[in-house]
Amino acid sequence: MNSTILFFDVIIVGGGLAGLSSAIHLSKGNLNVLVIEKNSYPKHKVCGEYISNEVLPYLNFLDIDVFKLGAKKIDKFQLSTTRGQLISANLPLGGFGISRFCLDAALANKALDNGVKILQDLVDNIQFSNEQFSVKTKGGKAYKAKIVIGAYGKRANLDVKLNRKFIKIKSPYLAVKTHVKGVFPDDLVALHNFEGGYCGISKVEDNNINLCYITNFNSFKKFKNIEDFQEKVVFNNRFLKTIFNESIPVFEEPLTISQISFEIKKPIENHIIMCGDTAALIHPLSGNGMSMAIRSAQLASLLIIKFFNSEISNRDDLEKQYLREWNATFKSRLKIGRIVANLFNKPKISEVLMQVIKRFPSILSHIIKRTHGKVMKVK
Ligand SMILES: Cc1cc2nc3c(=O)[nH]c(=O)nc-3n(C[C@H](O)[C@H](O)[C@H](O)COP(=O)(O)OP(=O)(O)OC[C@H]3O[C@@H](n4cnc5c(N)ncnc54)[C@H](O)[C@@H]3O)c2cc1C
């Protein structure tokens, strides 16, 4: 019987943006890191694929040049209501468009180059006792580590195991995403509302256009299928009708996800340091989940390196500092994001809001600034 259990400094559960960014950062701090990711790379994910420029200095620190990967620079923004009222603005900070297919794989390759071990398996149990974690996978593997980062995304089997509060609340949101070829400006990200949802449009590498919409199940369930829903609801917004009808799909079938929860979560559970969506998910209408995921990875990594260097003397202090910094960085951003998303969810209020924004365009850049972070500093 082989009873040797491998021991790592840090095990990261989930190899998306948060998990892989932490893995690269921690490997630069000479820590012995294992990432356990259930899927292989590259893989498409349901996501708007527009990232705020706030993360660029940090991605450079991680040795990721998104423009070498073909990312499109984006500095213009359009917002339309269900009835097709349109507002255009410049993005105060700007961003870029890159597919998750491309970005996650580039991060994974970088992590491997830096000596990080990546295991393809599903984590199905994490236990903490005697100051160390035991992590078990569906494939029957077991590992130990001093620190575990939970970076397994919006919702997973582990949330049930950890008895997290949000998992008991049914979420009505689902999302659909596809890539198409067609005519759309490289430098624009558009958010077009329709009854019960909104659709983000922006270009990514290879001149593909990402179309990604989020809606609630109550709107969706009245229709036969995605095509029927799009025809009868989504296409009531003239901008969406044009882009969907005048472009050629790249995917055979659109990707879909359901049970997207924007409920409040705890950034630390059972001593696991939660990063990215595992700690909180902001409404894509009014915030950038991807930059939050990457930023939280930096936050966690800096503190974990200090912990291993004994600059932070014990676990309790590590957890308190992470919680304090996480709240200071994200709490108000999440709150404003939630308020804005709720207002735009109500068609009448959103029409009035758009009228107000049209008269006072500075309100829009104020909202964008409050729901996005400042450019990240590399520390
Ligand atoms: C419809 C929609 C549109 C969005 N659009 C945008 C946008 O345009 N811009 C933006 O900035 N943000 C957007 N977001 C938010 C963004 O997608 C997320 O915030 C971001 O993906 C978070 O990254 P993450 O690393 O936390 O999670 P993920 O990228 O989801 O990574 C989690 C990883 O964990 C793995 N995993 C899960 N469970 C296990 C397990 N038990 N064991 C092993 N591995 C596991 C998964 O396979 C996955 O690879 C959008 C979100 C939605 C829902």
The ligand as an ORCA input file, in Angstrom:
! r2SCAN-3c Opt
* xyz 0 1
  C     -22.190     35.935    -17.376
  C     -20.940     36.486    -16.784
  C     -20.219     37.447    -17.484
  C     -19.070     37.981    -16.928
  N     -18.369     38.937    -17.610
  C     -17.279     39.483    -17.074
  C     -16.530     40.493    -17.775
  O     -16.800     40.843    -18.920
  N     -15.472     41.037    -17.147
  C     -15.087     40.654    -15.902
  O     -14.106     41.205    -15.386
  N     -15.742     39.689    -15.233
  C     -16.813     39.092    -15.784
  N     -17.477     38.107    -15.121
  C     -16.935     37.622    -13.847
  C     -15.751     36.673    -14.076
  O     -16.072     35.674    -15.012
  C     -15.353     36.008    -12.769
  O     -15.324     36.964    -11.742
  C     -13.985     35.333    -12.896
  O     -14.051     34.287    -13.805
  C     -13.514     34.830    -11.547
  O     -12.369     34.048    -11.670
  P     -12.069     32.914    -10.611
  O     -10.669     32.502    -10.831
  O     -12.490     33.349     -9.272
  O     -13.072     31.721    -10.983
  P     -13.097     30.783    -12.271
  O     -12.503     31.431    -13.438
  O     -14.500     30.304    -12.366
  O     -12.159     29.574    -11.867
  C     -12.532     28.592    -10.946
  C     -11.900     27.270    -11.386
  O     -12.106     26.297    -10.378
  C     -12.354     25.038    -10.996
  N     -13.047     24.210    -10.005
  C     -14.296     24.371     -9.501
  N     -14.561     23.462     -8.555
  C     -13.440     22.696     -8.448
  C     -13.094     21.593     -7.626
  N     -13.905     21.115     -6.693
  N     -11.870     21.037     -7.802
  C     -10.990     21.514     -8.720
  N     -11.271     22.567     -9.520
  C     -12.480     23.155     -9.373
  C     -13.168     25.383    -12.234
  O     -13.075     24.392    -13.210
  C     -12.526     26.713    -12.655
  O     -11.529     26.544    -13.626
  C     -18.632     37.539    -15.662
  C     -19.336     36.564    -14.961
  C     -20.499     36.033    -15.525
  C     -21.236     34.981    -14.765
*
